[in-house]
């Protein structure tokens, strides 16, 4: 796989990470607005998924750089 192909995957993953970050922010904002006083369980799961995607971005970015 060429570095350019990894760059494309990294770009897609970055977009997904950003979307998950926005969803997390929305969930937290909704929790504050409802004065629930609790962190939404869904937010924790989304944050874990986002961290995994960010790790994949880091790993694949290294491959993209070595294959250029």
CHARMM internal coordinates of N, CA and C (Angstrom, degrees):
IC EDIT
DIST 1 N 1 CA 1.4607
DIST 1 CA 1 C 1.5245
ANGL 1 N 1 CA 1 C 107.65
DIST 1 C 2 N 1.3030
ANGL 1 CA 1 C 2 N 116.37
DIHE 1 N 1 CA 1 C 2 N 135.66
DIST 2 N 2 CA 1.4586
ANGL 1 C 2 N 2 CA 119.89
DIHE 1 CA 1 C 2 N 2 CA -177.89
DIST 2 CA 2 C 1.5236
ANGL 2 N 2 CA 2 C 110.55
DIHE 1 C 2 N 2 CA 2 C -83.11
DIST 2 C 3 N 1.3252
ANGL 2 CA 2 C 3 N 115.27
DIHE 2 N 2 CA 2 C 3 N 162.17
DIST 3 N 3 CA 1.4589
ANGL 2 C 3 N 3 CA 121.23
DIHE 2 CA 2 C 3 N 3 CA 177.66
DIST 3 CA 3 C 1.5101
ANGL 3 N 3 CA 3 C 112.33
DIHE 2 C 3 N 3 CA 3 C -58.13
DIST 3 C 4 N 1.3295
ANGL 3 CA 3 C 4 N 115.74
DIHE 3 N 3 CA 3 C 4 N -35.02
DIST 4 N 4 CA 1.4684
ANGL 3 C 4 N 4 CA 119.82
DIHE 3 CA 3 C 4 N 4 CA -179.89
DIST 4 CA 4 C 1.5273
ANGL 4 N 4 CA 4 C 111.23
DIHE 3 C 4 N 4 CA 4 C -64.72
DIST 4 C 5 N 1.3232
ANGL 4 CA 4 C 5 N 116.87
DIHE 4 N 4 CA 4 C 5 N -38.25
DIST 5 N 5 CA 1.4662
ANGL 4 C 5 N 5 CA 120.17
DIHE 4 CA 4 C 5 N 5 CA 177.95
DIST 5 CA 5 C 1.5286
ANGL 5 N 5 CA 5 C 110.60
DIHE 4 C 5 N 5 CA 5 C -65.26
DIST 5 C 6 N 1.3362
ANGL 5 CA 5 C 6 N 117.20
DIHE 5 N 5 CA 5 C 6 N -39.74
DIST 6 N 6 CA 1.4580
ANGL 5 C 6 N 6 CA 120.49
DIHE 5 CA 5 C 6 N 6 CA 176.22
DIST 6 CA 6 C 1.5224
ANGL 6 N 6 CA 6 C 110.28
DIHE 5 C 6 N 6 CA 6 C -64.85
DIST 6 C 7 N 1.3127
ANGL 6 CA 6 C 7 N 116.91
DIHE 6 N 6 CA 6 C 7 N -38.59
DIST 7 N 7 CA 1.4702
ANGL 6 C 7 N 7 CA 120.79
DIHE 6 CA 6 C 7 N 7 CA 178.00
DIST 7 CA 7 C 1.5280
ANGL 7 N 7 CA 7 C 110.77
DIHE 6 C 7 N 7 CA 7 C -58.88
DIST 7 C 8 N 1.3299
ANGL 7 CA 7 C 8 N 116.71
DIHE 7 N 7 CA 7 C 8 N -40.13
DIST 8 N 8 CA 1.4645
ANGL 7 C 8 N 8 CA 120.87
DIHE 7 CA 7 C 8 N 8 CA 179.10
DIST 8 CA 8 C 1.5333
ANGL 8 N 8 CA 8 C 110.72
DIHE 7 C 8 N 8 CA 8 C -64.07
DIST 8 C 9 N 1.3247
ANGL 8 CA 8 C 9 N 116.23
DIHE 8 N 8 CA 8 C 9 N -43.83
DIST 9 N 9 CA 1.4635
ANGL 8 C 9 N 9 CA 120.57
DIHE 8 CA 8 C 9 N 9 CA 179.23
DIST 9 CA 9 C 1.5223
ANGL 9 N 9 CA 9 C 110.17
DIHE 8 C 9 N 9 CA 9 C -64.59
DIST 9 C 10 N 1.3252
ANGL 9 CA 9 C 10 N 116.78
DIHE 9 N 9 CA 9 C 10 N -43.92
DIST 10 N 10 CA 1.4590
ANGL 9 C 10 N 10 CA 121.36
DIHE 9 CA 9 C 10 N 10 CA 179.00
DIST 10 CA 10 C 1.5281
ANGL 10 N 10 CA 10 C 109.84
DIHE 9 C 10 N 10 CA 10 C -59.45
DIST 10 C 11 N 1.2962
ANGL 10 CA 10 C 11 N 116.91
DIHE 10 N 10 CA 10 C 11 N -42.81
DIST 11 N 11 CA 1.4620
ANGL 10 C 11 N 11 CA 121.16
DIHE 10 CA 10 C 11 N 11 CA 179.22
DIST 11 CA 11 C 1.5290
ANGL 11 N 11 CA 11 C 111.40
DIHE 10 C 11 N 11 CA 11 C -61.10
DIST 11 C 12 N 1.3213
ANGL 11 CA 11 C 12 N 116.42
DIHE 11 N 11 CA 11 C 12 N -43.41
DIST 12 N 12 CA 1.4651
ANGL 11 C 12 N 12 CA 120.18
DIHE 11 CA 11 C 12 N 12 CA 177.80
DIST 12 CA 12 C 1.5206
ANGL 12 N 12 CA 12 C 111.44
DIHE 11 C 12 N 12 CA 12 C -63.89
DIST 12 C 13 N 1.3209
ANGL 12 CA 12 C 13 N 116.40
DIHE 12 N 12 CA 12 C 13 N -42.59
DIST 13 N 13 CA 1.4678
ANGL 12 C 13 N 13 CA 120.65
DIHE 12 CA 12 C 13 N 13 CA 179.30
DIST 13 CA 13 C 1.5273
ANGL 13 N 13 CA 13 C 111.11
DIHE 12 C 13 N 13 CA 13 C -64.86
DIST 13 C 14 N 1.3288
ANGL 13 CA 13 C 14 N 117.00
DIHE 13 N 13 CA 13 C 14 N -37.94
DIST 14 N 14 CA 1.4650
ANGL 13 C 14 N 14 CA 120.15
DIHE 13 CA 13 C 14 N 14 CA 177.44
DIST 14 CA 14 C 1.5214
ANGL 14 N 14 CA 14 C 111.10
DIHE 13 C 14 N 14 CA 14 C -62.17
DIST 14 C 15 N 1.3147
ANGL 14 CA 14 C 15 N 116.34
DIHE 14 N 14 CA 14 C 15 N -38.88
DIST 15 N 15 CA 1.4585
ANGL 14 C 15 N 15 CA 120.96
DIHE 14 CA 14 C 15 N 15 CA 177.84
DIST 15 CA 15 C 1.5310
ANGL 15 N 15 CA 15 C 110.65
DIHE 14 C 15 N 15 CA 15 C -64.82
DIST 15 C 16 N 1.3138
ANGL 15 CA 15 C 16 N 116.44
DIHE 15 N 15 CA 15 C 16 N -42.93
DIST 16 N 16 CA 1.4642
ANGL 15 C 16 N 16 CA 120.87
DIHE 15 CA 15 C 16 N 16 CA 178.40
DIST 16 CA 16 C 1.5303
ANGL 16 N 16 CA 16 C 110.29
DIHE 15 C 16 N 16 CA 16 C -63.95
DIST 16 C 17 N 1.3148
ANGL 16 CA 16 C 17 N 116.93
DIHE 16 N 16 CA 16 C 17 N -43.19
DIST 17 N 17 CA 1.4614
ANGL 16 C 17 N 17 CA 121.10
DIHE 16 CA 16 C 17 N 17 CA 178.46
DIST 17 CA 17 C 1.5225
ANGL 17 N 17 CA 17 C 111.26
DIHE 16 C 17 N 17 CA 17 C -59.64
DIST 17 C 18 N 1.3146
ANGL 17 CA 17 C 18 N 116.00
DIHE 17 N 17 CA 17 C 18 N -42.92
DIST 18 N 18 CA 1.4635
ANGL 17 C 18 N 18 CA 120.56
DIHE 17 CA 17 C 18 N 18 CA 178.84
DIST 18 CA 18 C 1.5296
ANGL 18 N 18 CA 18 C 111.07
DIHE 17 C 18 N 18 CA 18 C -63.59
DIST 18 C 19 N 1.3233
ANGL 18 CA 18 C 19 N 116.67
DIHE 18 N 18 CA 18 C 19 N -42.33
DIST 19 N 19 CA 1.4622
ANGL 18 C 19 N 19 CA 120.88
DIHE 18 CA 18 C 19 N 19 CA 178.47
DIST 19 CA 19 C 1.5272
ANGL 19 N 19 CA 19 C 110.94
DIHE 18 C 19 N 19 CA 19 C -62.64
DIST 19 C 20 N 1.3186
ANGL 19 CA 19 C 20 N 116.63
DIHE 19 N 19 CA 19 C 20 N -42.22
DIST 20 N 20 CA 1.4631
ANGL 19 C 20 N 20 CA 120.02
DIHE 19 CA 19 C 20 N 20 CA 177.82
DIST 20 CA 20 C 1.5257
ANGL 20 N 20 CA 20 C 111.32
DIHE 19 C 20 N 20 CA 20 C -64.95
DIST 20 C 21 N 1.3255
ANGL 20 CA 20 C 21 N 116.54
DIHE 20 N 20 CA 20 C 21 N -38.29
DIST 21 N 21 CA 1.4601
ANGL 20 C 21 N 21 CA 120.45
DIHE 20 CA 20 C 21 N 21 CA 176.85
DIST 21 CA 21 C 1.5194
ANGL 21 N 21 CA 21 C 111.75
DIHE 20 C 21 N 21 CA 21 C -61.85
DIST 21 C 22 N 1.3132
ANGL 21 CA 21 C 22 N 115.98
DIHE 21 N 21 CA 21 C 22 N -41.72
DIST 22 N 22 CA 1.4692
ANGL 21 C 22 N 22 CA 120.38
DIHE 21 CA 21 C 22 N 22 CA 177.89
DIST 22 CA 22 C 1.5244
ANGL 22 N 22 CA 22 C 110.72
DIHE 21 C 22 N 22 CA 22 C -64.32
DIST 22 C 23 N 1.3233
ANGL 22 CA 22 C 23 N 116.89
DIHE 22 N 22 CA 22 C 23 N -41.21
DIST 23 N 23 CA 1.4710
ANGL 22 C 23 N 23 CA 120.49
DIHE 22 CA 22 C 23 N 23 CA 178.98
DIST 23 CA 23 C 1.5316
ANGL 23 N 23 CA 23 C 110.49
DIHE 22 C 23 N 23 CA 23 C -64.74
DIST 23 C 24 N 1.3198
ANGL 23 CA 23 C 24 N 116.79
DIHE 23 N 23 CA 23 C 24 N -40.54
DIST 24 N 24 CA 1.4577
ANGL 23 C 24 N 24 CA 120.94
DIHE 23 CA 23 C 24 N 24 CA 177.30
DIST 24 CA 24 C 1.5194
ANGL 24 N 24 CA 24 C 110.48
DIHE 23 C 24 N 24 CA 24 C -60.30
DIST 24 C 25 N 1.3145
ANGL 24 CA 24 C 25 N 116.04
DIHE 24 N 24 CA 24 C 25 N -46.32
DIST 25 N 25 CA 1.4626
ANGL 24 C 25 N 25 CA 120.93
DIHE 24 CA 24 C 25 N 25 CA 179.07
DIST 25 CA 25 C 1.5287
ANGL 25 N 25 CA 25 C 110.59
DIHE 24 C 25 N 25 CA 25 C -59.76
DIST 25 C 26 N 1.3295
ANGL 25 CA 25 C 26 N 116.57
DIHE 25 N 25 CA 25 C 26 N -43.33
DIST 26 N 26 CA 1.4647
ANGL 25 C 26 N 26 CA 121.02
DIHE 25 CA 25 C 26 N 26 CA 178.73
DIST 26 CA 26 C 1.5299
ANGL 26 N 26 CA 26 C 111.23
DIHE 25 C 26 N 26 CA 26 C -60.21
DIST 26 C 27 N 1.3373
ANGL 26 CA 26 C 27 N 116.34
DIHE 26 N 26 CA 26 C 27 N -44.72
DIST 27 N 27 CA 1.4604
ANGL 26 C 27 N 27 CA 120.17
DIHE 26 CA 26 C 27 N 27 CA -179.98
DIST 27 CA 27 C 1.5266
ANGL 27 N 27 CA 27 C 111.73
DIHE 26 C 27 N 27 CA 27 C -62.11
DIST 27 C 28 N 1.3267
ANGL 27 CA 27 C 28 N 115.74
DIHE 27 N 27 CA 27 C 28 N -43.08
DIST 28 N 28 CA 1.4607
ANGL 27 C 28 N 28 CA 119.49
DIHE 27 CA 27 C 28 N 28 CA 179.70
DIST 28 CA 28 C 1.5282
ANGL 28 N 28 CA 28 C 111.13
DIHE 27 C 28 N 28 CA 28 C -66.66
DIST 28 C 29 N 1.3208
ANGL 28 CA 28 C 29 N 116.23
DIHE 28 N 28 CA 28 C 29 N -40.61
DIST 29 N 29 CA 1.4560
ANGL 28 C 29 N 29 CA 120.06
DIHE 28 CA 28 C 29 N 29 CA 178.29
DIST 29 CA 29 C 1.5271
ANGL 29 N 29 CA 29 C 110.69
DIHE 28 C 29 N 29 CA 29 C -62.70
DIST 29 C 30 N 1.3355
ANGL 29 CA 29 C 30 N 116.60
DIHE 29 N 29 CA 29 C 30 N -42.12
DIST 30 N 30 CA 1.4633
ANGL 29 C 30 N 30 CA 120.71
DIHE 29 CA 29 C 30 N 30 CA 177.92
DIST 30 CA 30 C 1.5305
ANGL 30 N 30 CA 30 C 111.23
DIHE 29 C 30 N 30 CA 30 C -63.38
DIST 30 C 31 N 1.3287
ANGL 30 CA 30 C 31 N 117.11
DIHE 30 N 30 CA 30 C 31 N -39.37
DIST 31 N 31 CA 1.4724
ANGL 30 C 31 N 31 CA 120.87
DIHE 30 CA 30 C 31 N 31 CA 179.34
DIST 31 CA 31 C 1.5226
ANGL 31 N 31 CA 31 C 110.70
DIHE 30 C 31 N 31 CA 31 C -64.77
DIST 31 C 32 N 1.3203
ANGL 31 CA 31 C 32 N 116.30
DIHE 31 N 31 CA 31 C 32 N -41.26
DIST 32 N 32 CA 1.4646
ANGL 31 C 32 N 32 CA 120.06
DIHE 31 CA 31 C 32 N 32 CA 178.62
DIST 32 CA 32 C 1.5292
ANGL 32 N 32 CA 32 C 109.90
DIHE 31 C 32 N 32 CA 32 C -66.06
DIST 32 C 33 N 1.3176
ANGL 32 CA 32 C 33 N 116.60
DIHE 32 N 32 CA 32 C 33 N -43.54
DIST 33 N 33 CA 1.4687
ANGL 32 C 33 N 33 CA 120.82
DIHE 32 CA 32 C 33 N 33 CA -178.99
DIST 33 CA 33 C 1.5208
ANGL 33 N 33 CA 33 C 111.64
DIHE 32 C 33 N 33 CA 33 C -63.30
DIST 33 C 34 N 1.3316
ANGL 33 CA 33 C 34 N 116.76
DIHE 33 N 33 CA 33 C 34 N -35.45
DIST 34 N 34 CA 1.4618
ANGL 33 C 34 N 34 CA 119.97
DIHE 33 CA 33 C 34 N 34 CA -179.58
DIST 34 CA 34 C 1.5258
ANGL 34 N 34 CA 34 C 112.02
DIHE 33 C 34 N 34 CA 34 C -83.37
DIST 34 C 35 N 1.3288
ANGL 34 CA 34 C 35 N 115.43
DIHE 34 N 34 CA 34 C 35 N -6.65
DIST 35 N 35 CA 1.4742
ANGL 34 C 35 N 35 CA 122.01
DIHE 34 CA 34 C 35 N 35 CA 179.72
DIST 35 CA 35 C 1.5193
ANGL 35 N 35 CA 35 C 111.54
DIHE 34 C 35 N 35 CA 35 C 55.48
DIST 35 C 36 N 1.3350
ANGL 35 CA 35 C 36 N 115.30
DIHE 35 N 35 CA 35 C 36 N 37.66
DIST 36 N 36 CA 1.4634
ANGL 35 C 36 N 36 CA 120.09
DIHE 35 CA 35 C 36 N 36 CA -178.94
DIST 36 CA 36 C 1.5264
ANGL 36 N 36 CA 36 C 111.87
DIHE 35 C 36 N 36 CA 36 C -70.02
DIST 36 C 37 N 1.3232
ANGL 36 CA 36 C 37 N 116.04
DIHE 36 N 36 CA 36 C 37 N -29.52
DIST 37 N 37 CA 1.4559
ANGL 36 C 37 N 37 CA 119.94
DIHE 36 CA 36 C 37 N 37 CA -179.48
DIST 37 CA 37 C 1.5150
ANGL 37 N 37 CA 37 C 113.48
DIHE 36 C 37 N 37 CA 37 C 76.82
DIST 37 C 38 N 1.3192
ANGL 37 CA 37 C 38 N 116.47
DIHE 37 N 37 CA 37 C 38 N 6.52
DIST 38 N 38 CA 1.4599
ANGL 37 C 38 N 38 CA 120.51
DIHE 37 CA 37 C 38 N 38 CA -179.23
DIST 38 CA 38 C 1.5200
ANGL 38 N 38 CA 38 C 110.60
DIHE 37 C 38 N 38 CA 38 C -125.28
DIST 38 C 39 N 1.3270
ANGL 38 CA 38 C 39 N 113.55
DIHE 38 N 38 CA 38 C 39 N 146.87
DIST 39 N 39 CA 1.4635
ANGL 38 C 39 N 39 CA 120.04
DIHE 38 CA 38 C 39 N 39 CA 173.57
DIST 39 CA 39 C 1.5290
ANGL 39 N 39 CA 39 C 107.06
DIHE 38 C 39 N 39 CA 39 C -77.68
DIST 39 C 40 N 1.3181
ANGL 39 CA 39 C 40 N 117.80
DIHE 39 N 39 CA 39 C 40 N 125.39
DIST 40 N 40 CA 1.4755
ANGL 39 C 40 N 40 CA 119.50
DIHE 39 CA 39 C 40 N 40 CA -179.88
DIST 40 CA 40 C 1.5313
ANGL 40 N 40 CA 40 C 111.29
DIHE 39 C 40 N 40 CA 40 C -61.62
DIST 40 C 41 N 1.3256
ANGL 40 CA 40 C 41 N 116.28
DIHE 40 N 40 CA 40 C 41 N 134.21
DIST 41 N 41 CA 1.4673
ANGL 40 C 41 N 41 CA 121.24
DIHE 40 CA 40 C 41 N 41 CA 179.77
DIST 41 CA 41 C 1.5256
ANGL 41 N 41 CA 41 C 110.61
DIHE 40 C 41 N 41 CA 41 C -59.38
DIST 41 C 42 N 1.3195
ANGL 41 CA 41 C 42 N 116.92
DIHE 41 N 41 CA 41 C 42 N -37.39
DIST 42 N 42 CA 1.4626
ANGL 41 C 42 N 42 CA 122.02
DIHE 41 CA 41 C 42 N 42 CA 179.77
DIST 42 CA 42 C 1.5281
ANGL 42 N 42 CA 42 C 110.58
DIHE 41 C 42 N 42 CA 42 C -60.67
DIST 42 C 43 N 1.3308
ANGL 42 CA 42 C 43 N 116.75
DIHE 42 N 42 CA 42 C 43 N -35.72
DIST 43 N 43 CA 1.4692
ANGL 42 C 43 N 43 CA 120.85
DIHE 42 CA 42 C 43 N 43 CA -179.54
DIST 43 CA 43 C 1.5171
ANGL 43 N 43 CA 43 C 110.90
DIHE 42 C 43 N 43 CA 43 C -63.12
DIST 43 C 44 N 1.3249
ANGL 43 CA 43 C 44 N 116.73
DIHE 43 N 43 CA 43 C 44 N -40.89
DIST 44 N 44 CA 1.4699
ANGL 43 C 44 N 44 CA 120.38
DIHE 43 CA 43 C 44 N 44 CA 179.69
DIST 44 CA 44 C 1.5324
ANGL 44 N 44 CA 44 C 110.81
DIHE 43 C 44 N 44 CA 44 C -62.31
DIST 44 C 45 N 1.3145
ANGL 44 CA 44 C 45 N 116.35
DIHE 44 N 44 CA 44 C 45 N -43.90
DIST 45 N 45 CA 1.4654
ANGL 44 C 45 N 45 CA 120.94
DIHE 44 CA 44 C 45 N 45 CA -179.76
DIST 45 CA 45 C 1.5290
ANGL 45 N 45 CA 45 C 111.08
DIHE 44 C 45 N 45 CA 45 C -64.44
DIST 45 C 46 N 1.3291
ANGL 45 CA 45 C 46 N 116.05
DIHE 45 N 45 CA 45 C 46 N -43.87
DIST 46 N 46 CA 1.4683
ANGL 45 C 46 N 46 CA 119.97
DIHE 45 CA 45 C 46 N 46 CA 179.28
DIST 46 CA 46 C 1.5289
ANGL 46 N 46 CA 46 C 110.21
DIHE 45 C 46 N 46 CA 46 C -63.82
DIST 46 C 47 N 1.3193
ANGL 46 CA 46 C 47 N 117.30
DIHE 46 N 46 CA 46 C 47 N -39.81
DIST 47 N 47 CA 1.4654
ANGL 46 C 47 N 47 CA 120.87
DIHE 46 CA 46 C 47 N 47 CA 178.80
DIST 47 CA 47 C 1.5247
ANGL 47 N 47 CA 47 C 110.78
DIHE 46 C 47 N 47 CA 47 C -62.97
DIST 47 C 48 N 1.3312
ANGL 47 CA 47 C 48 N 117.13
DIHE 47 N 47 CA 47 C 48 N -40.79
DIST 48 N 48 CA 1.4734
ANGL 47 C 48 N 48 CA 120.36
DIHE 47 CA 47 C 48 N 48 CA 177.77
DIST 48 CA 48 C 1.5286
ANGL 48 N 48 CA 48 C 110.56
DIHE 47 C 48 N 48 CA 48 C -63.40
DIST 48 C 49 N 1.3172
ANGL 48 CA 48 C 49 N 116.61
DIHE 48 N 48 CA 48 C 49 N -42.37
DIST 49 N 49 CA 1.4684
ANGL 48 C 49 N 49 CA 120.65
DIHE 48 CA 48 C 49 N 49 CA 178.91
DIST 49 CA 49 C 1.5224
ANGL 49 N 49 CA 49 C 110.11
DIHE 48 C 49 N 49 CA 49 C -63.82
DIST 49 C 50 N 1.3177
ANGL 49 CA 49 C 50 N 116.65
DIHE 49 N 49 CA 49 C 50 N -41.85
DIST 50 N 50 CA 1.4615
ANGL 49 C 50 N 50 CA 120.31
DIHE 49 CA 49 C 50 N 50 CA 179.96
DIST 50 CA 50 C 1.5276
ANGL 50 N 50 CA 50 C 111.00
DIHE 49 C 50 N 50 CA 50 C -63.12
DIST 50 C 51 N 1.3144
ANGL 50 CA 50 C 51 N 116.83
DIHE 50 N 50 CA 50 C 51 N -41.15
DIST 51 N 51 CA 1.4723
ANGL 50 C 51 N 51 CA 119.85
DIHE 50 CA 50 C 51 N 51 CA 177.55
DIST 51 CA 51 C 1.5266
ANGL 51 N 51 CA 51 C 111.34
DIHE 50 C 51 N 51 CA 51 C -61.60
DIST 51 C 52 N 1.3353
ANGL 51 CA 51 C 52 N 116.56
DIHE 51 N 51 CA 51 C 52 N -40.02
DIST 52 N 52 CA 1.4658
ANGL 51 C 52 N 52 CA 120.31
DIHE 51 CA 51 C 52 N 52 CA 178.41
DIST 52 CA 52 C 1.5286
ANGL 52 N 52 CA 52 C 110.42
DIHE 51 C 52 N 52 CA 52 C -64.08
DIST 52 C 53 N 1.3179
ANGL 52 CA 52 C 53 N 116.84
DIHE 52 N 52 CA 52 C 53 N -41.19
DIST 53 N 53 CA 1.4607
ANGL 52 C 53 N 53 CA 120.83
DIHE 52 CA 52 C 53 N 53 CA 178.27
DIST 53 CA 53 C 1.5216
ANGL 53 N 53 CA 53 C 110.20
DIHE 52 C 53 N 53 CA 53 C -66.18
DIST 53 C 54 N 1.3253
ANGL 53 CA 53 C 54 N 117.39
DIHE 53 N 53 CA 53 C 54 N -41.34
DIST 54 N 54 CA 1.4644
ANGL 53 C 54 N 54 CA 120.56
DIHE 53 CA 53 C 54 N 54 CA 178.20
DIST 54 CA 54 C 1.5337
ANGL 54 N 54 CA 54 C 111.11
DIHE 53 C 54 N 54 CA 54 C -62.93
DIST 54 C 55 N 1.3304
ANGL 54 CA 54 C 55 N 117.05
DIHE 54 N 54 CA 54 C 55 N -35.21
DIST 55 N 55 CA 1.4665
ANGL 54 C 55 N 55 CA 120.61
DIHE 54 CA 54 C 55 N 55 CA 176.40
DIST 55 CA 55 C 1.5372
ANGL 55 N 55 CA 55 C 109.77
DIHE 54 C 55 N 55 CA 55 C -66.27
DIST 55 C 56 N 1.3333
ANGL 55 CA 55 C 56 N 116.20
DIHE 55 N 55 CA 55 C 56 N -42.35
DIST 56 N 56 CA 1.4679
ANGL 55 C 56 N 56 CA 120.12
DIHE 55 CA 55 C 56 N 56 CA 177.87
DIST 56 CA 56 C 1.5231
ANGL 56 N 56 CA 56 C 110.53
DIHE 55 C 56 N 56 CA 56 C -61.90
DIST 56 C 57 N 1.3217
ANGL 56 CA 56 C 57 N 116.66
DIHE 56 N 56 CA 56 C 57 N -39.87
DIST 57 N 57 CA 1.4644
ANGL 56 C 57 N 57 CA 120.89
DIHE 56 CA 56 C 57 N 57 CA 177.80
DIST 57 CA 57 C 1.5204
ANGL 57 N 57 CA 57 C 109.81
DIHE 56 C 57 N 57 CA 57 C -59.31
DIST 57 C 58 N 1.3178
ANGL 57 CA 57 C 58 N 115.94
DIHE 57 N 57 CA 57 C 58 N -46.11
DIST 58 N 58 CA 1.4671
ANGL 57 C 58 N 58 CA 120.88
DIHE 57 CA 57 C 58 N 58 CA -179.39
DIST 58 CA 58 C 1.5355
ANGL 58 N 58 CA 58 C 110.83
DIHE 57 C 58 N 58 CA 58 C -61.21
DIST 58 C 59 N 1.3311
ANGL 58 CA 58 C 59 N 116.27
DIHE 58 N 58 CA 58 C 59 N -46.43
DIST 59 N 59 CA 1.4596
ANGL 58 C 59 N 59 CA 120.08
DIHE 58 CA 58 C 59 N 59 CA -178.69
DIST 59 CA 59 C 1.5233
ANGL 59 N 59 CA 59 C 111.96
DIHE 58 C 59 N 59 CA 59 C -65.45
DIST 59 C 60 N 1.3196
ANGL 59 CA 59 C 60 N 117.14
DIHE 59 N 59 CA 59 C 60 N -45.12
DIST 60 N 60 CA 1.4647
ANGL 59 C 60 N 60 CA 120.62
DIHE 59 CA 59 C 60 N 60 CA -178.24
DIST 60 CA 60 C 1.5202
ANGL 60 N 60 CA 60 C 112.23
DIHE 59 C 60 N 60 CA 60 C -71.29
DIST 60 C 61 N 1.3168
ANGL 60 CA 60 C 61 N 117.42
DIHE 60 N 60 CA 60 C 61 N -29.98
DIST 61 N 61 CA 1.4686
ANGL 60 C 61 N 61 CA 120.45
DIHE 60 CA 60 C 61 N 61 CA 176.05
DIST 61 CA 61 C 1.5196
ANGL 61 N 61 CA 61 C 109.95
DIHE 60 C 61 N 61 CA 61 C -61.97
DIST 61 C 62 N 1.3162
ANGL 61 CA 61 C 62 N 116.05
DIHE 61 N 61 CA 61 C 62 N -37.70
DIST 62 N 62 CA 1.4658
ANGL 61 C 62 N 62 CA 120.12
DIHE 61 CA 61 C 62 N 62 CA 176.98
DIST 62 CA 62 C 1.5179
ANGL 62 N 62 CA 62 C 111.66
DIHE 61 C 62 N 62 CA 62 C -64.42
DIST 62 C 63 N 1.3247
ANGL 62 CA 62 C 63 N 116.80
DIHE 62 N 62 CA 62 C 63 N -39.77
DIST 63 N 63 CA 1.4646
ANGL 62 C 63 N 63 CA 120.43
DIHE 62 CA 62 C 63 N 63 CA 177.49
DIST 63 CA 63 C 1.5225
ANGL 63 N 63 CA 63 C 111.42
DIHE 62 C 63 N 63 CA 63 C -66.99
DIST 63 C 64 N 1.3091
ANGL 63 CA 63 C 64 N 116.04
DIHE 63 N 63 CA 63 C 64 N -40.20
DIST 64 N 64 CA 1.4608
ANGL 63 C 64 N 64 CA 120.34
DIHE 63 CA 63 C 64 N 64 CA 179.79
DIST 64 CA 64 C 1.5183
ANGL 64 N 64 CA 64 C 110.04
DIHE 63 C 64 N 64 CA 64 C -61.24
DIST 64 C 65 N 1.3177
ANGL 64 CA 64 C 65 N 116.95
DIHE 64 N 64 CA 64 C 65 N -39.81
DIST 65 N 65 CA 1.4603
ANGL 64 C 65 N 65 CA 120.92
DIHE 64 CA 64 C 65 N 65 CA -178.99
DIST 65 CA 65 C 1.5201
ANGL 65 N 65 CA 65 C 111.95
DIHE 64 C 65 N 65 CA 65 C -69.35
DIST 65 C 66 N 1.3362
ANGL 65 CA 65 C 66 N 117.62
DIHE 65 N 65 CA 65 C 66 N -34.90
DIST 66 N 66 CA 1.4673
ANGL 65 C 66 N 66 CA 120.30
DIHE 65 CA 65 C 66 N 66 CA -177.96
DIST 66 CA 66 C 1.5257
ANGL 66 N 66 CA 66 C 111.79
DIHE 65 C 66 N 66 CA 66 C -80.66
DIST 66 C 67 N 1.3259
ANGL 66 CA 66 C 67 N 117.57
DIHE 66 N 66 CA 66 C 67 N -19.20
DIST 67 N 67 CA 1.4653
ANGL 66 C 67 N 67 CA 120.59
DIHE 66 CA 66 C 67 N 67 CA -178.32
DIST 67 CA 67 C 1.5218
ANGL 67 N 67 CA 67 C 113.48
DIHE 66 C 67 N 67 CA 67 C -98.93
DIST 67 C 68 N 1.3204
ANGL 67 CA 67 C 68 N 117.71
DIHE 67 N 67 CA 67 C 68 N 4.11
DIST 68 N 68 CA 1.4811
ANGL 67 C 68 N 68 CA 120.11
DIHE 67 CA 67 C 68 N 68 CA 178.34
DIST 68 CA 68 C 1.5016
ANGL 68 N 68 CA 68 C 111.12
DIHE 67 C 68 N 68 CA 68 C -78.99
END
COOR INIT
IC SEED 1 N 1 CA 1 C
IC BUILD
